[in-house]
Amino acid sequence: MSLFALSLVLAPATNHTHAAPISINVAKVVGALRPIAFAPAPSGSKILASMEDGSVRVIDCKTRETVRVLNRHAQPAYGLAWSPGGQLVATGDETARIWIENALTGQKIREYRTHKRGIQKLSFNEFGNLLISTGQDDQVNVYNLQDPKPKEQLVILGQGMNFYGATFNPESTRFFTVAMLNGGMREYDCMTGHVNKFFSDPNGQGMFDVTYSPSGGREVSAGRDGKAIVWDSKTCKRLGSLQGHQDWIIKTAISPNGRLIATSSTDRTVKVWDMYSMTKIADIPDQMSVGSPICFSADGTTLVSVNVDGSLQFNSITPVQPAAPVVAQVTSKKKRHGHA
């Protein structure tokens, strides 16, 4: 008889050689909002944005309107993350407080204060049951969200390496990469605290951020030498270097389909690159002088940034760059019972 198995797979990506040309244009600037950090919802057109005044908003990139205002931090929140399932958001501020809140209601579920200095970045793992925080105190803390205690599960010390931008591999429940100013990057096992892989810094000037492609197969680092490097996550080999910024690269972001890379720099520009050809697609001038926060919406329609005046800027992407759709695939196996 036949046995059938149903599996979910990503539809094949578009042939990048024959893909349509991409244009990125300023769609709207909202002067009343002064963001300092962004995080995309796992699907759709919404993003999480924290403001200079400590407030946190859910903004719809489609309507370009605030749809929800969450709890206000006493100090600005530079660390933001939205859980893969969409139920939770995490925000971490300059007082080192981390809040876990219901994304729909804003109800605070948990609070942590385990760092000695402010929070620089937050990241959920694939299942959304673990959270990591990068602090300005040169350490990464790991939290088990299923444990009700307001304490970290593990502390990983930089010991002078100056940790920045720790980010979970989107395809992993336990491995994350962290950038270092006094080195390249390291991949850690968040359950043991052991180093699993090392990415060498080609110029020795250090890195400020790291972002994984949606598949987890590639990573992009933000270099203090003004270069962004594309890495193979498995082999730790450099696949290419994105050159064009005139100063430090502070932030990196990758589009939902994995094709576009955005980089922001203290040279007051945001640049957009093709992941596969390693060529520049667009320059966005007149951006925040300390390096604009950047974020792609999950529907692939928008890249948000902050301009030189500190205002929220919506940049439209044509054609849109959404994640590959998930499709059902049925496979069959025949079992023989003495004969066909």
N, C-alpha and C positions, 0 to 999 in steps of 0.2 A: 504494500500500500504506500501512498505518498504522504510524507510529512511536510508541512509548510511552516516556515519561520518568517516572521515579519520583522524587518529591521529598518531603522531610520538612517538615511545617509544624506549628505549634502549634494545638491545637484551640481553637475560639473560647472566650473568657473568659465567665464567668457574667455575666448582666445584673446590673449592680451596683445598679440601682434596686430589683430584686426579690430581691436576695440575702438569705439568712437572717441574722437578727441574730447578732452575734458576742459571745461572752463569753470572758473571760480570767481564770483563777483559779489561785491558788497550789496546785500539786500536791504539791510536796515541797521541803524545805529540807535540805541536807546540810551540817551544821555542821563536819564534819571537813575539808571542801575549801574553800579560800579562793582563788578565782580572781581574776585581774586582767585577763584578756583572753580572747576567744573567737573562733573561726572555724568556720563550718559546713562539713561535707563537701558535695561538689557534689550528692549525692543521698542519700536515706535519712535515718536518724534520728541519725546520729553528729555530734559536734562536737569540735573541738580546744579544749582549755582549758589555759591556763598558770596556775601557782600562785605565791603569794608566795614560796615557798621555791626557786623556779627550776625546779621540775619541770613537765613537760608531759604531759597525759593525753588519750587519746581516750575520750570518754564517750558512751554510748548513751542518748539522751533517752527511748527507749522503755522500757528497763529501769532507767534512771537509775543505771547502774553503770559503773565504769571498765572498759574492755575492753583497753586497752593503755597502758603507760607508756613514754614516749619518753625520750631523753637529757635529763639535768638540766643546765640552764645555771648558771653561777657566780652570775649575778644574775637577777632576774626578767625574763621575756620579755614585753614589752608589744606586740610586733608578731607577729601570727600570720596565716597564709594557707594555704588548702588549694587545690591546683591544680585546674583545671576537669576534668581527666581522672581525678582522684582518686588518682593514683600518688604525688604528692609533697606534703609539707608544708614550709612555711618558718616559722622562728621566729627572732625578733631580740630581743636582750636589752639590758640597761642598760650592758653593756661594749662595745656596738656590734658584737657578733658576730652574724652571720646564719648559721644552719645550714639546709641543704637536706637533708631526710631522706626515706627511703622510708616512706610512710604505713602500710604493712603490717608491715614488719619493724623500723622505727626505725633502719635502717642510715644512717649519715651519708654523704651523697654529695658534699657540697661545703661549704666554709666561706668566708664573706667577712667582712672587717673593714675597711670603707672609709669609715666615718663617724668623726668625732671624738667624738661623744657618742652616747647611747643611741638605740635604734630605737623609733619611735613607731607606725609602721604599715607593713604589707607588703601587696602586691597582685600577683597573677598576671594576665597578659593572657589573651585568649580561647583561644589555643593552648597556653598553659602553657610557652612557650619563653622568655618574658621575665618578669622580676620587677622591681618598683620598691620602694624603701624610702624612707620618710620618716624623717629623723633629727632629733633635738633640736638639731642643729647648723645648722638652717635650710637643708637641701638635700634634694633627691630624687635618688637614684642609680638607674641603670638597669643591670640585669644580663642578659646573654645566657647562658642556662643551657646552650646548646649549645657555648659556648666554655669549655674546661677551665681557663682561667686564673682565679686567685682575685682578679679585678680587675673593677671596674665598666666597662660599655661607655660610659656617659655620666654626667656630673654636672650637675645643674641647680641653680643657686644661688638661694636666696630673696632674698639681698642686702637683708636687713632686713625682708622681708615676713612672716617667721615662718610657714613652711609647716607645715601640719597635714593629716594624713589623705589623702594622695595615693591615688587609687583608679582602676584601669583601667575604661574603659567595657567592659561584658561582651560587647558586640557588636563590639569593635575589637581589632586586634592591636597598635595603636601609640598610641592616644590615651588620656590620663588627665586627671582633674581633681584639683586640689589646692586646699584651703581655706587662707585666709591671715588672720592676726590683724590685719595692717595693710592690709587690702583686702578684696575679695570672694573670688572664685574664678577660677582660670585653667585652661583646657584646654591641655595641652601635647602636642606630637608627641614621643614618646620616642625617635624615631630621629634627629631633628634638634635637639631642645631648644628649638624655636621655639614661641611662644605662638600657639595656633590660635583661641581664643575667650576672652572675658573676661565674667565675671558680676559685675555691680556690687553692692556692699554697700549696701543701702538706708539703714542707720543708721550705718555707719562704725565699728561696734564690733568687727568681725572675726568669724571663724568657726573652729570647732575640728575639724569633721569633714564629710565628704561621702560619700553613698552613692547608687549608681545603682539604678534599678529593674532587674529581670531582663532587660527588653527593651532597656535602654539609652536609652529615650526620655525618661525623667524622672530628676531628681536631687533629693536632699534634703540641705540644709545645716544644720549645727548652729550656731546663733548665740550669741555672747556676750551678746546683748541678750535672751536667753530665748525667742527665736522660731526655729522651724524653717521654712525656706522650700522650697517645691516649685518646681522649675525645669523648663522645657522644654530638653532637652539640645541640641537643634538651633538654636533661636532665642535661647537664653540669657534668655528672658523668664520673669518670675515668674508662676507659675500660682496661687499661694496662699500664705498664711502661717498656720502653726499656732501659736496663742497660748494660753498657759495655765501655762507654767512661770514660777516666781518668781525664777529665777537662771539662770546660764549653762547652755546645753545642751552637753554634752560629746560624746555619741555618738548616732549614728542607725543604724537598721537597717530593711530593707524585707523583707516576707514573700516567699516564693518565687513566689507568684502575682501579686505587685506590688500587692496591694490594701491591705495594712496597713503603716503606718509606726510604728516604735517610736523614742522619744527618751528619753535619760536626762539628768538634770540634777543640779547641785550643790544643788538644793532637796530632795534625797533622794527624788525620785519618778522612776518610769518611766511614760511616758504612751504610749498606743497610739491611732493616728488612722486614719481612712479616707482613703486616697489620693485618692479621687474626690470625695467630698462635703466633704473637709477638716474633718470633725467629729471630736471626741474620742470614742473607743469605751470606753477603760478607763483608770483610774488605778491604778498599783501603788505603794503607799506604803512607807515605811520601807526605802528602798534606800540603797546606798553613798553617803556624803556628798560624795565627790569626783566623783561621776558614775559610775553603774554601767556596766560593760561589758555589752553586750547582743548577742543573736544569735538569729535564727530558725533552727530546724532545717530542712533541705531538704525534709522531708516535710510541713512546715506544721503539725505538731502541737504544737510547743513554742516558747516564747520563754524563753531563759535570761537570768538577771540575777544580781546580787549584792546581798544585803540589807545593812541598816545594820550588822549584826554581822560582815560580811565573808564570809558563807556563800553557797554556791551555791544558787540558787533556780530551780526548774523551774516555769514558768507554762504551764498547759495552754490550748490554743486550741480553742474549739468554735464552729462546725464547723471542721475543719482547713482550712488554706489552702495546699495543695500547688501546685507549678508546674503549668501546663497540660500535659496529656500531649502527647507528640510522636506524630503519626499519619502514616501513609503516604498520599500522594495521587498518583494516577496520572492523567496527562494524555495526550491523544493528538493527533497531527497527521497530516493526510492529505497525501500527496504526489501530485501529478498527473503522469501520464506521457502527455500528449496528450489524455487523457480521464479522466473520473471513475472 
